[in-house]
Amino acid sequence: MANTTKAAKEVDARGLSCPQPVFLTLKAIEEGKFPIQVTVDNATAKANIRRMAQGKKYNVDIVEKGEDIILTISK
């Protein structure tokens, strides 16, 4: 079943190379509004954001839609 929960915070990090997507995601996490939806367009950013969020004990769901990779981070 697809996650239909509206993201409290959205981060568009498409076109950015690491570590920028990770920094933008960390900033969103610090704001404390969940879930956070992060959109990236490369596997490196996906892997780095997933690793960082899971290291902080957050849940990460990943959906790939064409060129976009959407990570939903929740508590």
C-alpha positions in Angstrom: 0.0 0.0 0.0 1.4 3.4 -1.0 2.1 5.9 1.7 -0.6 8.6 1.3 0.4 10.6 4.4 1.0 14.2 3.4 4.6 15.2 4.1 5.0 17.8 6.8 8.2 19.0 5.2 9.4 18.5 1.6 13.0 18.8 0.4 13.8 18.9 -3.3 17.5 18.0 -3.7 17.4 17.0 -7.3 20.4 18.1 -9.3 22.5 18.5 -6.1 25.6 16.4 -5.4 26.5 15.1 -2.0 26.9 16.2 0.7 24.3 18.9 -0.1 21.2 16.6 -0.1 22.3 15.2 3.3 22.8 18.7 4.8 19.3 19.8 3.5 17.8 16.6 5.0 19.5 17.1 8.4 18.2 20.7 8.5 14.6 19.4 7.9 15.1 16.8 10.6 16.2 19.5 13.1 13.0 21.3 12.4 11.2 18.3 13.9 8.2 18.2 11.5 7.6 14.6 10.3 7.2 13.0 7.9 9.8 14.5 5.7 9.8 13.8 2.0 13.1 14.1 0.2 13.4 14.0 -3.6 16.8 13.2 -5.2 17.9 12.0 -8.6 20.9 9.9 -7.9 21.7 6.7 -6.1 24.6 8.2 -4.1 22.3 10.8 -2.5 19.7 8.1 -1.8 22.2 5.8 -0.1 23.7 8.6 2.0 20.4 10.1 3.2 19.1 6.6 4.0 22.2 5.7 6.0 22.1 9.0 7.9 18.4 8.8 8.7 18.6 5.2 9.8 21.7 5.9 11.9 19.5 8.4 13.8 16.8 5.7 14.2 14.3 7.1 11.8 12.2 5.0 9.4 13.0 5.5 5.7 10.6 4.4 2.9 12.0 4.7 -0.7 9.9 5.0 -3.9 11.5 5.4 -7.3 9.4 7.3 -9.9 11.2 7.6 -13.2 14.3 9.7 -12.6 13.1 10.8 -9.1 13.9 8.9 -5.9 11.6 9.8 -3.1 12.6 9.1 0.5 10.0 9.5 3.2 11.6 9.8 6.6 9.4 9.3 9.7 9.8 8.6 13.4 
